[in-house]
Amino acid sequence: LLNQLAYFRAVLEEDLEQALTEIDSAIELLEEGETKVPYALLDTRAWVLHKLGYNYEALAETDKVFEEISKYDGDTVNKYLEDLTIWMKTHNLDPDETISQKEAGEYLWMLGTLHYHRAEILKALAEEFDDEEKEREAQREYRWLEERHLPADETLF
């Protein structure tokens, strides 16, 4: 519940310091000895940090999420994306057409949200520091969404 509350505060851009306290509490409440923090908690923490303007810290959190996915779920993600590619080919989607959350499924929607958040964080860093490399990274994240027919805006949460 703390995760959802913190995330919605971030989406609404209200009480962001409280949102950070809530997500940090949610992470602390994990069972002792649990080494794998749920992706949603790390993503929420990254999004709150981004909304607070702590973009380097936010980027580090999103990178941590992708490292965790690779470490624990890499094979599952690869198989899922292969199946998705086949599904998209059989449905003849227009290049600009996006799919709904129901069509995407919970797992792809979660991955899409992670990529969208990372793209937005990179974009903010690129703008703040006039950093072309961060801009290219952001564009790669947006392309990832586009290639999977996912929206690249805040409808993806």
BELSUL-V383590 format. One line per field, one symbol per residue. phi: phi as a letter, one per 20 degrees, with the letter a starting at -180 (. if undefined). A space follows every 50 residues. Layout:
phi = ???
//
This chain:
phi = .ffffffffffelclffffffffffffffgggnfedeggfffffffffgf fenefffffffffffffffffecgffffffffffgfffffelffgefdde ffffnfffffffffffffffffffffffdldffffffffffffgfgfdle fdbffeb
//
